[in-house]
Amino acid sequence: MKPGFEKYIPFQPQPIRGRTWPDRTITKAPVWCSVDLRDGNQALIDPMNLAEKLEYFHTLVDIGVKEIEIGFPSASETEYEICRELIEGGHIPDDVTIQVLVQAREHLIKKTFEAIQGAKNVILHFYNSTSTLQRKVVFQMDTDGITQIATDAADLIYEMSQPLIESGMNLRFEYSPESFMGTEMDYAVEICQAVLDHLHASPERKVILNLPTTVENCMPNQFADMLEYFIRRLPGRDRAIISLHPHNDRGCGVATTELGLLAGADRVEATLFGNGERTGNVDMVTLAMNMYTQGVDPKLNFSDINKIKEMFERCTKMPVGDRQPYVGKLVFTAFSGSHQDAINKGVQYMKSSGTEYWEIPYLPIDPADVGREYEPIIRINSQSGKGGAAYIMEHNFGFDLPKSMQPEFGHIVQTETDQVGTEIAPERISELFHQEYIDVKQPYQLIKHAFRETVDAEGHSHVAFQGTLRHTDTVFEVSGEGNGPIDAFFNAIQGEKISRFTFLDYASHAITDGSDSQGVAYILLQDQRTGKQYWGVGLSHNINLAPLRAILSAINRAKRA
């Protein structure tokens, strides 16, 4: 054997002239077929039991999957009994078709026909391997022998199906040239044409030709070339539904499927979250939600993705990764400061612009569309920036920090994350905010106060303030007048030792709704001695009291510094 990478035979692309798939776009959903209960189930360390399969089946129905491959009923008694329970137990809605898989072998086909008795809508899916490698290594047959296996099975299936069809069963056929990706395309056309002929396919009774990337061995664009070549050369294309069954050995299952749809496929066999043998099958959720983000209705309902994920993990004992597209715990989370800032600005833009479209950087989809609106988008660690802490304070606790205040508080939070070395929770961020701004009660504290407002003949308001302050252990009275409560209080304290501060900025808003609403005020003062600026925050149910507390907060922070 050759050493290292030299021992592998490169994939030989299918030559094609005038390819058209690169100029197409996906504009509608394919026919979806779930293979979770067969392909996905056989890849589990501990296959699902009857109760788990039934729960999984009903979840797929609720999602909107209309074709569901329920198993391989000729493979074991367990699989046979699950098929019978689904049929006899009345679990299958009238608009859902069950699909059963069988090898192209006579005794297995006969057992499968026993299993489907009494069902209303059935796809009988049979297959045999056609690849160059399997013909050489496994079957040691030429193409004529492989085609004979397929056509003999097709003849038997067609013959056995007629009584069932005549009795009213909606029985359709599906054929898979297993390892299609590793089969010469001209031979793939030849064997599929033969199967269509032996099944008496017609435009009125189409046969599903399922073309599996059983082991993914080429790039997605090369697969699209193969598929377009196959479809062009297939006689009677209108007799067939072209179906894809991609695996993910190269990590390209989603791309292979999307390019396959561009190349002319009508149908996709997939599993939730990509469960399957080796690296898995193609991920139905990712495919569907990719369409959704492009304004295409995938005809599947993933509006409660967490519930679907919980069922999947419980029934399969398989975890869904934290970075799995659309469903992973962290896929709508930003730790990076620049990402957080852009998301924060995007949220503000959505509010201010009234746009009809989702336009937030770094979030390709609205988390609410998959039922995740209550999960944190921005989380804080040492990689986070000023915008992240501000976002948390607004979206978790209702504090809309002034833009010029955000760097100061962001630095406070970043100092904390550097010290602990881990992510900090929103509750800790709120705690830091209160410690730094709201709970700063020393050395100055307002004990009591009163306002008196008068309006002169010209309609101008004049406010008089009188109050009691404490400085450490000293209590003293202050009074002042101004054109409003803030101005009057600021003038009242100017005669004391705190007169070195000048007023720079003010903002306020309500942070709760209804009669119990609280007001929060943000005040920026400048220390004339040092030139440094200090933000203060005040919180109160009294709209006039909050800014007074904010002024003292800023002064106390300056004294503490």
Secondary structure, DSSP 8 states (H G I E B T S, - for coil): ---GGGGS--------SS--GGG----S--EEEE-IIIIIHHTSSS---HHHHHHHHHHHHHHT--EEEEE-TTT-HHHHHHHHHHHHTT-S-TT-EEEEEEES-HHHHHHHHHHTTT-SEEEEEEEEE--HHHIIIII---HHHHHHHHHHHHHHHHHHHHHHHHTT-EEEEEEEEESGGGS-HHHHHHHHHHHHHHTT--SSS-EEEEEEESS--S-HHHHHHHHHHHHHH-TTGGGEEEEEEEB-TTS-HHHHHHHHHHTT--EEEEBGGG--STT-B-BHHHHHHHHHHTT---S---TTHHHHHHHHHHHH-----TTSTTTSTTTT-B-SHHHHHHHHHHHHHHHHH--SS---TT-SS-GGGGT-TTS-SB-BSTT--HHHHHHHHHHHH-----GGGHHHHHHHHHHHHHHH-S-B-HHHHHHHHIIIIIS--SSEEEEEEEEEEEE-TTS-EEEEEEEEEEETTEEEEEEEEESSHHHHHHHHHTTSTTTTEEEEEEEEEE-S-STT--EEEEEEEEETTT--EEEEEEEESSTTHHHHHHHHHHHHHHHH-
